[in-house]
Amino acid sequence: MGAGVAIAVAGGGVATFAAVRRAEAITGTGQAHAGGTLAARATKARTRAHRAVAPLRLLAIAPAPRAANVGYRPTIKIRFSRPLAASSPMPALRPAVAGTWSRPNDTTLAFRPTGEIPPGTTEIVTVPGGAAGVRGRSGGRFASTVAWSFTVAKGSTLRLQQLLAELGYLPVRFVGAGASLAAEPTSPSAIPLAAQPGRFAWRFAHVPSQLATLWQAGEWNTITEGAVMSFEFDHGLTDDGIAGPQVWRAILQAVAAHDATTQPYNYLITTETAPETLYIWSDGRVIYQTLANTGVAAAPTQLGTWPVYVRYTSTTMTGTNPDGSHYSDPGIPWVSYFNGSDAVHGFYRAQYGFPQSDGCVELPEANAKIVYPYDPIGTLVTVTTGDLGSELGSGGTIPPTVPASPTTSTTTSTTTTTTPVRSVPPRRPAPATTTSTTTTTTPATTTTVTTTPATTTPATTPTS
């Protein structure tokens, strides 16, 4: 019909009629077909809109959650299900790490540290979600905040020893190309964590054999433990002798600041061979010696070497005598525990130089007062046998510049406790102490020894 009509009409009527018929086709018989086309288009539009605002999902993360022994300079990668908006917020790291985030492609974020993360650090990665969270390029949101963690590998004992030697906490020095504190980077994260080429050499011309035999490069030993404890105490850390991430972080900061200790290297050694004698060996020479008493046969003092781990200017000692009777001795002065309940301390006896104690190393009270500034936390104490005089030489008195008598303040405190001031390694039982009274004591500072009880010893009784 349409074709006949079109032929019948001439001139402009053809165009006019044809136009009318096309309009009728759309508004009349062609309405269902056109309506179906529009509906299909609307459905596609809604599908596209839905896809555009679909929420973001995490597809892959590295290092994997709870991964251990991760390298010191890991690349963190996070891949999402859709392209990210240019202004989308970045994930956060805790503890904070210097470095930069980048976008290797539209769906991936990557973080590269500018330096190395301290050994043993557990790093937490947080991807923000919700209204203020990560956004997709088309408006999709990351539904809720997600966090996971990984742990960096433990530190090298050899590298720990190298850094402690540079800081002056060991009786050895680290020797090698660039092996000096002054040559270390001034940024903690730039300090290499891998052991560096070089060797160790004794700092002093004469080293007691009892101390020398304890040292072994690259192996954990009592000398290293004592050095870690000394560093911890100097820097206000828990002096447990464990080189965890907090200790590593503090060591790296000290190295970067070229902040070496100014204290001498002190070492206490006691012989049980008559006459029993305690020696102070300081920076390569004996500077003081005194008669001492060790444990009787029924309660002997254990032979060996341990670091001092808790100290009191005065305390009450309680315990059981070898015959089964109990004792409670108040006011025991100048006490430095080194092996469980064994301590170097002052105690009045009529004579000294032979076994009389229940296991401690007893000194005349006046002499214990002199020794006390020389055995801060971490100082090694050796109990041995043999004639040490020929090996160590004689150090009859403290040098004249060292005060014989500290000046005492009026600050006192009393408390009840069963544990030391600071955290103690599990292998060390708490000292046999129930009640202690502490007097804060501050000897005058001298050019020979700058360590004083006011800054290197607990001023209060145990609290934890």
FENVEN-V505200 format. One record per pair of residues at least 6 apart in sequence whose C-alpha atoms are under 7 Angstrom apart, sorted by the first residue. I is the first residue (numbers start at 1). J is the second residue. D is the distance in Angstrom with one decimal. If there is no record, write none. Layout:
<<I | J | D> <I | J | D>>
This chain:
<<6 | 14 | 5.6> <6 | 18 | 6.6> <52 | 138 | 5.2> <52 | 139 | 6.8> <52 | 140 | 6.9> <53 | 138 | 6.1> <53 | 139 | 5.3> <53 | 140 | 4.3> <54 | 140 | 5.2> <55 | 140 | 4.6> <55 | 141 | 4.9> <55 | 142 | 5.8> <55 | 143 | 6.6> <56 | 80 | 6.5> <56 | 81 | 5.8> <56 | 82 | 6.3> <56 | 136 | 6.6> <56 | 140 | 6.0> <56 | 141 | 5.6> <56 | 142 | 4.8> <57 | 80 | 5.6> <57 | 81 | 5.2> <57 | 142 | 6.5> <58 | 79 | 6.1> <58 | 80 | 4.6> <58 | 81 | 6.2> <59 | 79 | 5.5> <59 | 80 | 5.3> <59 | 81 | 6.1> <60 | 78 | 5.9> <60 | 79 | 5.1> <61 | 77 | 5.6> <61 | 78 | 4.6> <61 | 79 | 6.4> <62 | 76 | 5.5> <62 | 77 | 5.1> <62 | 78 | 6.7> <63 | 76 | 6.2> <63 | 150 | 6.7> <65 | 148 | 5.5> <65 | 149 | 5.5> <65 | 150 | 5.9> <66 | 149 | 5.4> <66 | 150 | 4.7> <66 | 151 | 7.0> <67 | 150 | 4.7> <67 | 151 | 6.2> <68 | 150 | 6.0> <68 | 151 | 4.8> <68 | 152 | 6.3> <68 | 153 | 6.7> <69 | 151 | 6.2> <69 | 152 | 5.2> <69 | 153 | 3.8> <70 | 151 | 6.1> <70 | 152 | 4.5> <70 | 153 | 5.3> <71 | 152 | 5.9> <71 | 153 | 6.1> <72 | 116 | 5.0> <72 | 117 | 5.1> <72 | 118 | 6.9> <72 | 119 | 6.9> <72 | 152 | 6.1> <72 | 153 | 6.9> <73 | 113 | 6.1> <73 | 115 | 6.6> <73 | 116 | 4.9> <73 | 117 | 6.3> <74 | 112 | 6.9> <75 | 110 | 6.8> <75 | 111 | 5.6> <75 | 112 | 5.0> <76 | 110 | 5.5> <76 | 111 | 5.0> <76 | 112 | 6.7> <77 | 108 | 7.0> <77 | 109 | 5.7> <77 | 110 | 4.4> <77 | 111 | 6.6> <78 | 108 | 5.6> <78 | 109 | 5.2> <78 | 110 | 6.4> <79 | 107 | 5.7> <79 | 108 | 4.3> <79 | 109 | 6.5> <80 | 107 | 5.2> <80 | 108 | 6.2> <81 | 107 | 6.7> <82 | 107 | 5.6> <82 | 136 | 6.4> <83 | 106 | 4.7> <83 | 107 | 4.5> <83 | 136 | 5.7> <83 | 137 | 5.7> <84 | 106 | 6.1> <84 | 107 | 5.9> <84 | 135 | 6.0> <84 | 136 | 4.2> <84 | 137 | 4.8> <85 | 135 | 5.7> <85 | 136 | 4.9> <85 | 137 | 3.9> <88 | 134 | 5.2> <88 | 135 | 5.3> <89 | 133 | 6.5> <89 | 134 | 5.6> <91 | 125 | 6.8> <91 | 126 | 5.4> <91 | 127 | 4.5> <91 | 128 | 6.3> <92 | 125 | 5.8> <92 | 126 | 5.2> <92 | 127 | 6.7> <93 | 123 | 6.8> <93 | 124 | 5.7> <93 | 125 | 4.9> <93 | 126 | 6.5> <94 | 123 | 5.8> <94 | 124 | 5.1> <94 | 125 | 6.7> <95 | 123 | 6.2> <97 | 113 | 6.6> <98 | 113 | 5.7> <98 | 114 | 5.8> <99 | 111 | 6.8> <99 | 112 | 5.5> <99 | 113 | 4.0> <99 | 114 | 4.7> <100 | 111 | 5.6> <100 | 112 | 5.7> <100 | 113 | 6.6> <101 | 109 | 6.8> <101 | 110 | 5.5> <101 | 111 | 4.4> <101 | 112 | 6.7> <102 | 109 | 5.8> <102 | 110 | 5.2> <102 | 111 | 6.4> <103 | 109 | 4.8> <103 | 110 | 6.2> <104 | 110 | 6.9> <115 | 189 | 4.5> <115 | 190 | 5.1> <116 | 189 | 5.0> <116 | 190 | 6.6> <117 | 189 | 6.6> <118 | 245 | 6.1> <118 | 248 | 6.1> <118 | 249 | 5.8> <119 | 152 | 5.8> <119 | 153 | 5.6> <119 | 154 | 4.8> <119 | 155 | 4.8> <119 | 245 | 5.7> <119 | 248 | 6.6> <120 | 151 | 6.2> <120 | 152 | 5.0> <120 | 153 | 5.4> <120 | 154 | 4.6> <120 | 155 | 6.8> <120 | 244 | 6.3> <120 | 245 | 5.0> <121 | 151 | 5.7> <121 | 152 | 5.3> <121 | 245 | 5.2> <122 | 149 | 6.6> <122 | 150 | 5.7> <122 | 151 | 4.2> <122 | 152 | 6.3> <123 | 149 | 5.4> <123 | 150 | 5.5> <123 | 151 | 6.1> <124 | 147 | 6.7> <124 | 148 | 5.7> <124 | 149 | 4.3> <124 | 150 | 6.8> <125 | 147 | 5.5> <125 | 148 | 5.5> <125 | 149 | 6.0> <126 | 146 | 5.8> <126 | 147 | 4.2> <126 | 148 | 6.7> <127 | 145 | 5.6> <127 | 146 | 5.3> <127 | 147 | 6.2> <128 | 134 | 6.0> <128 | 144 | 7.0> <128 | 145 | 4.5> <128 | 146 | 6.7> <129 | 142 | 4.9> <129 | 143 | 5.3> <129 | 144 | 4.0> <129 | 145 | 4.1> <130 | 141 | 6.7> <130 | 142 | 6.1> <130 | 143 | 5.1> <130 | 144 | 5.1> <130 | 145 | 6.9> <133 | 142 | 6.3> <134 | 141 | 6.2> <134 | 142 | 5.4> <135 | 141 | 4.7> <135 | 142 | 6.2> <156 | 194 | 6.9> <156 | 195 | 6.9> <157 | 218 | 5.4> <157 | 219 | 6.4> <157 | 220 | 6.5> <158 | 195 | 6.0> <158 | 217 | 6.3> <158 | 218 | 4.1> <159 | 193 | 6.6> <159 | 194 | 6.3> <159 | 195 | 4.4> <161 | 224 | 6.9> <162 | 174 | 5.8> <164 | 170 | 6.4> <165 | 172 | 6.2> <165 | 173 | 5.1> <165 | 174 | 5.9> <166 | 173 | 6.6> <166 | 174 | 6.5> <166 | 180 | 6.1> <166 | 181 | 5.4> <167 | 255 | 6.9> <167 | 259 | 6.9> <167 | 260 | 4.2> <167 | 261 | 6.1> <168 | 260 | 5.9> <168 | 261 | 5.7> <169 | 227 | 5.3> <169 | 261 | 7.0> <170 | 227 | 6.1> <171 | 202 | 6.2> <171 | 203 | 5.8> <171 | 265 | 6.5> <172 | 200 | 6.0> <172 | 201 | 5.3> <172 | 202 | 4.2> <172 | 203 | 5.0> <173 | 200 | 5.5> <173 | 201 | 5.4> <173 | 202 | 6.2> <173 | 203 | 5.9> <174 | 198 | 6.9> <174 | 199 | 5.8> <174 | 200 | 4.6> <174 | 201 | 6.6> <175 | 198 | 5.4> <175 | 199 | 5.2> <175 | 200 | 5.8> <175 | 201 | 7.0> <176 | 197 | 6.5> <176 | 198 | 4.2> <176 | 199 | 6.4> <181 | 255 | 6.6> <181 | 258 | 5.9> <182 | 258 | 6.4> <184 | 191 | 6.6> <184 | 255 | 7.0> <184 | 256 | 6.6> <185 | 191 | 5.7> <185 | 256 | 5.8> <186 | 256 | 4.2> <186 | 257 | 6.2> <187 | 256 | 5.5> <188 | 252 | 5.0> <188 | 253 | 5.3> <188 | 256 | 5.3> <204 | 283 | 6.9> <204 | 284 | 5.1> <205 | 284 | 6.8> <206 | 284 | 5.9> <207 | 284 | 6.4> <208 | 392 | 6.7> <214 | 221 | 6.7> <214 | 222 | 6.7> <214 | 223 | 6.6> <215 | 221 | 6.7> <215 | 223 | 6.4> <222 | 306 | 6.7> <225 | 241 | 5.1> <226 | 241 | 6.7> <226 | 307 | 5.2> <226 | 378 | 4.3> <226 | 379 | 6.2> <226 | 380 | 6.4> <227 | 378 | 6.2> <228 | 241 | 5.2> <228 | 243 | 6.9> <229 | 239 | 4.8> <229 | 240 | 6.2> <229 | 241 | 4.6> <229 | 377 | 6.6> <229 | 378 | 4.9> <230 | 377 | 5.6> <230 | 378 | 4.6> <232 | 238 | 6.2> <232 | 239 | 5.0> <232 | 247 | 7.0> <233 | 239 | 5.5> <233 | 377 | 6.7> <238 | 422 | 6.3> <238 | 423 | 6.2> <239 | 422 | 6.6> <239 | 423 | 6.6> <240 | 423 | 5.7> <240 | 424 | 5.5> <240 | 425 | 5.7> <263 | 449 | 6.7> <263 | 450 | 6.1> <263 | 451 | 6.4> <264 | 282 | 6.4> <264 | 283 | 5.7> <264 | 449 | 6.8> <265 | 282 | 5.6> <265 | 283 | 5.2> <266 | 280 | 7.0> <266 | 281 | 5.8> <266 | 282 | 4.4> <266 | 283 | 6.5> <266 | 374 | 6.4> <266 | 375 | 7.0> <266 | 379 | 6.4> <267 | 280 | 6.0> <267 | 281 | 5.1> <267 | 282 | 6.3> <267 | 379 | 6.1> <267 | 380 | 5.4> <267 | 381 | 6.3> <268 | 278 | 6.9> <268 | 279 | 5.8> <268 | 280 | 4.9> <268 | 281 | 6.2> <268 | 380 | 6.3> <268 | 381 | 4.7> <268 | 382 | 6.3> <269 | 278 | 5.7> <269 | 279 | 5.3> <269 | 280 | 6.8> <269 | 381 | 5.7> <269 | 382 | 4.6> <269 | 383 | 6.0> <270 | 277 | 5.6> <270 | 278 | 4.2> <270 | 279 | 6.2> <270 | 382 | 6.1> <270 | 383 | 4.9> <270 | 384 | 6.2> <271 | 277 | 5.6> <271 | 278 | 6.7> <271 | 383 | 6.0> <271 | 384 | 4.9> <271 | 385 | 4.7> <271 | 386 | 6.3> <271 | 388 | 7.0> <272 | 294 | 6.9> <272 | 384 | 6.2> <272 | 385 | 5.0> <273 | 385 | 5.3> <273 | 386 | 5.4> <273 | 387 | 6.5> <274 | 353 | 6.4> <274 | 354 | 6.2> <275 | 353 | 4.6> <275 | 354 | 6.2> <276 | 291 | 5.9> <276 | 292 | 5.3> <276 | 293 | 6.3> <276 | 353 | 4.3> <276 | 354 | 5.5> <277 | 289 | 6.8> <277 | 290 | 5.6> <277 | 291 | 4.4> <277 | 292 | 5.0> <277 | 353 | 6.5> <278 | 289 | 5.6> <278 | 290 | 5.4> <278 | 291 | 6.2> <278 | 292 | 6.0> <279 | 286 | 6.6> <279 | 288 | 5.9> <279 | 289 | 4.4> <279 | 290 | 6.7> <280 | 286 | 5.6> <280 | 287 | 5.9> <280 | 288 | 5.2> <280 | 289 | 6.2> <281 | 287 | 6.2> <286 | 392 | 6.6> <286 | 393 | 6.9> <286 | 394 | 6.6> <286 | 395 | 5.0> <287 | 395 | 4.6> <287 | 397 | 6.4> <287 | 398 | 5.4> <287 | 399 | 6.9> <288 | 395 | 4.7> <288 | 396 | 5.5> <288 | 397 | 4.9> <288 | 398 | 5.2> <289 | 395 | 5.9> <289 | 396 | 6.0> <289 | 397 | 7.0> <290 | 367 | 6.9> <291 | 352 | 5.7> <291 | 353 | 5.0> <291 | 363 | 6.8> <292 | 352 | 5.6> <292 | 353 | 5.0> <292 | 361 | 6.4> <292 | 362 | 5.5> <292 | 363 | 5.0> <293 | 352 | 5.8> <293 | 353 | 5.4> <293 | 354 | 5.2> <293 | 355 | 5.1> <293 | 356 | 5.7> <293 | 357 | 6.3> <293 | 361 | 5.6> <293 | 362 | 4.9> <293 | 363 | 6.7> <294 | 301 | 5.9> <294 | 354 | 6.8> <294 | 355 | 4.7> <294 | 356 | 6.1> <294 | 357 | 5.5> <294 | 359 | 5.9> <294 | 360 | 5.8> <294 | 361 | 4.8> <294 | 362 | 6.5> <295 | 301 | 4.9> <295 | 355 | 5.1> <295 | 356 | 5.7> <295 | 357 | 4.4> <295 | 358 | 5.0> <295 | 359 | 4.0> <295 | 360 | 6.2> <296 | 355 | 4.9> <296 | 356 | 5.3> <296 | 357 | 5.9> <296 | 358 | 6.4> <298 | 322 | 5.9> <299 | 322 | 6.5> <299 | 358 | 5.2> <299 | 359 | 5.6> <300 | 358 | 7.0> <300 | 359 | 5.3> <301 | 359 | 4.4> <301 | 360 | 6.5> <303 | 383 | 4.9> <303 | 384 | 5.5> <304 | 382 | 5.6> <304 | 383 | 5.5> <304 | 384 | 6.6> <305 | 380 | 6.5> <305 | 381 | 5.4> <305 | 382 | 4.2> <305 | 383 | 6.5> <306 | 338 | 5.7> <306 | 339 | 6.1> <306 | 380 | 5.5> <306 | 381 | 5.5> <306 | 382 | 6.7> <307 | 338 | 5.5> <307 | 378 | 4.8> <307 | 379 | 5.2> <307 | 380 | 4.2> <307 | 381 | 6.0> <308 | 336 | 6.2> <308 | 337 | 5.6> <308 | 338 | 4.1> <308 | 376 | 6.9> <308 | 377 | 5.1> <308 | 378 | 5.0> <308 | 379 | 5.4> <308 | 380 | 6.3> <308 | 381 | 7.0> <309 | 337 | 6.0> <309 | 338 | 5.8> <309 | 377 | 5.4> <309 | 378 | 6.3> <310 | 336 | 6.0> <310 | 337 | 5.4> <310 | 377 | 6.6> <310 | 420 | 6.1> <310 | 421 | 6.4> <310 | 422 | 7.0> <311 | 335 | 5.5> <311 | 336 | 4.4> <311 | 337 | 6.1> <311 | 457 | 6.3> <311 | 458 | 6.4> <312 | 334 | 6.1> <312 | 335 | 5.0> <312 | 336 | 6.6> <312 | 438 | 6.5> <312 | 458 | 6.8> <313 | 333 | 5.5> <313 | 334 | 4.5> <313 | 335 | 6.1> <313 | 438 | 5.8> <313 | 439 | 6.1> <314 | 331 | 5.4> <314 | 332 | 5.3> <314 | 333 | 4.3> <314 | 334 | 6.0> <314 | 335 | 6.8> <314 | 436 | 6.9> <314 | 437 | 5.8> <314 | 438 | 5.0> <314 | 439 | 6.6> <315 | 330 | 6.3> <315 | 331 | 5.3> <315 | 332 | 5.2> <315 | 333 | 6.6> <315 | 436 | 4.2> <315 | 437 | 5.3> <315 | 438 | 6.5> <316 | 328 | 6.8> <316 | 329 | 5.4> <316 | 330 | 4.0> <316 | 331 | 5.6> <316 | 332 | 6.0> <316 | 433 | 6.3> <316 | 435 | 5.7> <316 | 436 | 5.0> <317 | 328 | 5.7> <317 | 329 | 5.2> <317 | 330 | 6.4> <317 | 432 | 6.3> <317 | 433 | 5.1> <318 | 327 | 5.4> <318 | 328 | 4.2> <318 | 329 | 6.3> <318 | 432 | 5.8> <318 | 433 | 5.7> <318 | 434 | 6.9> <319 | 326 | 5.7> <319 | 327 | 5.5> <319 | 328 | 6.7> <319 | 432 | 6.1> <320 | 326 | 4.4> <320 | 327 | 6.1> <321 | 327 | 6.9> <321 | 358 | 6.8> <332 | 346 | 6.5> <332 | 347 | 6.6> <333 | 345 | 6.2> <333 | 346 | 5.4> <334 | 345 | 5.2> <334 | 346 | 6.0> <334 | 368 | 6.0> <334 | 369 | 6.0> <334 | 372 | 5.9> <335 | 343 | 6.3> <335 | 344 | 5.8> <335 | 345 | 4.4> <336 | 343 | 5.2> <336 | 344 | 5.2> <336 | 345 | 6.4> <337 | 343 | 3.9> <337 | 344 | 6.5> <338 | 381 | 6.8> <339 | 428 | 6.7> <340 | 428 | 4.9> <340 | 429 | 4.9> <340 | 430 | 6.0> <340 | 431 | 5.7> <341 | 430 | 6.6> <341 | 431 | 4.0> <341 | 432 | 5.7> <342 | 359 | 5.9> <342 | 360 | 4.6> <343 | 360 | 5.0> <343 | 361 | 6.0> <344 | 360 | 6.2> <344 | 361 | 4.7> <344 | 362 | 6.0> <345 | 361 | 6.5> <345 | 362 | 5.4> <345 | 363 | 6.0> <345 | 368 | 6.0> <346 | 362 | 5.6> <346 | 363 | 4.8> <346 | 364 | 5.4> <346 | 365 | 4.2> <346 | 368 | 5.0> <347 | 362 | 5.8> <347 | 363 | 6.0> <347 | 364 | 5.9> <347 | 365 | 5.7> <348 | 364 | 6.0> <348 | 365 | 6.5> <370 | 404 | 5.9> <373 | 451 | 6.6> <373 | 452 | 5.6> <373 | 453 | 6.1> <376 | 456 | 5.8> <376 | 457 | 6.3> <401 | 446 | 6.5> <401 | 448 | 6.9> <402 | 446 | 6.2> <402 | 448 | 6.7> <403 | 444 | 6.8> <406 | 441 | 6.8> <406 | 442 | 6.1> <406 | 443 | 3.9> <406 | 444 | 6.5> <407 | 441 | 6.5> <407 | 442 | 5.8> <407 | 443 | 5.5> <408 | 440 | 6.9> <408 | 441 | 4.8> <408 | 442 | 6.2> <409 | 440 | 6.2> <409 | 441 | 6.1> <411 | 439 | 6.1> <411 | 440 | 5.8> <412 | 438 | 5.7> <412 | 439 | 4.7> <412 | 440 | 6.5> <413 | 437 | 5.7> <413 | 438 | 5.6> <413 | 439 | 6.9> <413 | 460 | 6.7> <414 | 436 | 6.0> <414 | 437 | 4.6> <414 | 438 | 6.7> <415 | 435 | 6.0> <415 | 436 | 6.0> <415 | 437 | 6.9> <415 | 461 | 6.5> <416 | 434 | 5.8> <416 | 435 | 4.5> <416 | 436 | 6.7> <417 | 434 | 5.2> <417 | 435 | 6.0> <417 | 462 | 6.1> <417 | 463 | 6.9> <418 | 430 | 6.8> <418 | 433 | 5.9> <418 | 434 | 5.3> <419 | 430 | 5.3> <419 | 462 | 5.9> <419 | 464 | 6.1> <420 | 430 | 6.3> <420 | 462 | 4.8> <420 | 464 | 6.6> <421 | 458 | 6.9> <421 | 461 | 6.2> <421 | 462 | 3.7> <421 | 463 | 5.7> <421 | 464 | 6.0> <422 | 464 | 6.5> <436 | 461 | 6.2> <437 | 461 | 6.9> <438 | 459 | 6.8> <438 | 460 | 5.8> <438 | 461 | 6.2> <440 | 459 | 5.3> <441 | 453 | 6.2> <441 | 454 | 6.2> <442 | 452 | 6.3> <442 | 453 | 5.8> <442 | 454 | 5.0> <443 | 452 | 6.0> <445 | 452 | 6.8>>
